[in-house]
Amino acid sequence: MDFVVLLWILFAIVSAVAAYGKGRIPGWWLLLGFAIGPFALMSVLVLPKVGPLPNEITCPFCGEFIKNKATICRYCGQKQNNKEDFEFSCDATKKQK
Ligand SMILES: [Zn+2]
């Protein structure tokens, strides 16, 4: 019995993590995981990925979602120039003072 409860909790946690990875709300999927166990995990794995997370941007080269602090895309390996733009804008504000 304890094993089944642990397995159920594990399904809920894995569902929440998988949901977060697909840009979905992990809290809801954790609750759904507790309610329907393995079916929540199967559902979240089948569902497509939604838009970028708040800390992500879309890679201009391959269109995948990557961390906004990334200097190199983890999917296509292209160098991201968003960092240079940020540093440039910082230099510009320093020079104005
Ligand atoms: Zn890319």
Residues whose N, C-alpha, C, O or C-beta is under 5 A from the ligand:
A	BS01	ZN	C59 F61 C62 G63 C73 Y75 C76 G77
